Amino acid sequence: MSEETAKSLLQLIGTGDTSLGKLAGEARRRSTLSEHLRNGLADPLGANLLHCNINNEATITLLAASPEWAARLRYEAPAILELAQQIEPEVIQVKVRVANVLLD
């Protein structure tokens, strides 16, 4: 590979103009929203929200650590929706799923 065609990782993901840049931006968006929700929920509920995804239909899907925590997150869905709308105003629905986690 010549030096003229080699690109640094920063060049590949540094801007939103590339596929990797768009992917990195979406990962940051989801991570920011997940952290915002965790911080906005009382412990231990926030600690058991593992991550969230956002789809094109303005729905966030929360990944819970266990079925018990998923039930508690579902109960808090109205408050979670308000929290999410603070940084993602287009969100209109909350779904909760149990994360598939393999334990040793």
N, C-alpha and C positions, 0 to 999 in steps of 0.2 A: 504494500500500500504506500503510495507516495505521500509526502508531507503535505502536498497541496490538497489532497482529498481527505486526509485524516482530520477528524473533528474531535474536540474535547467533549467530555460528558456534559459539561456546562453548556456548550453550544447546542447539544442535542436536546437537552431538557430545560434549558434556561428560559426559553420563550414559549408562549402558548401557540406559536405558529407551526410547530412540528407535532407529529403524532405522539412522540414521547413527552413533549411539553404539555400537550393537552391531557395526557394520562397523568402526568405529575400534578398538574393543576387540579384535576378531579380528585386525586388522592389527598391533596392538601385540603380541599373543600370538605371532604368526608371526615378527615381527621379533625379539622377545626370544629365541625358540627358535633362530632362525637365527644370531644373534650368539653365543649360548651354545655352539652346535655349532662355529662357526668358531673361537672362542677355545679350545675343548677339543681341537681337532685340531692336529697339528703342521703348521707351514708347510712346503711350499706347499699342502698338501692343504686346510687350512682356508680359505685365500684363494680356492680354486677351487670352494668350495661357495657358490653364488650366493644361494640362498634355499631355504626349505622351506615346504611346505603340510601341514596336518593335516586329515584327513578324519574323518567320523563313525565309521568303523570302527577308529579308533585306529591309523591308519597315517600315518607321515610320509613325504612324497615330497620327496626332495632334488633340487634343480636344480643340475647340474654345468656347468662352463664348456665342457667338450668331452667327446667320447667317452672319451678317455684318462683324464680325471679322474673320469668316471662309473665306470669300471672300478675305479679305486683306491678310490673311496668305497664301492662294493659290497663290496670286499674288507674294508673296515673296518666293515661294517654292524653286527657285534656290539658293537664299542666305541661306535659312534654311537648304537645303541639304549640302551646304558647311560647315555650322556651325556644323551640326550633324556629318559629317565625321571627324571633328577634334577629337572627342572622340569615335566615332563608325565608323571606316573607311569602314566597309562592307555595310553601308547603301547606297542604290542606288535609292530609290524612297520615295517621300513624299506624303501622303494623308492627307486630312483635313476633320474632321467631327465636327458637332455641338454637344456639350455635352448636354445630357438630364438632365437638372437641374429643380427641382421642386421648385417653389417660393411660399411663403406663401401669 
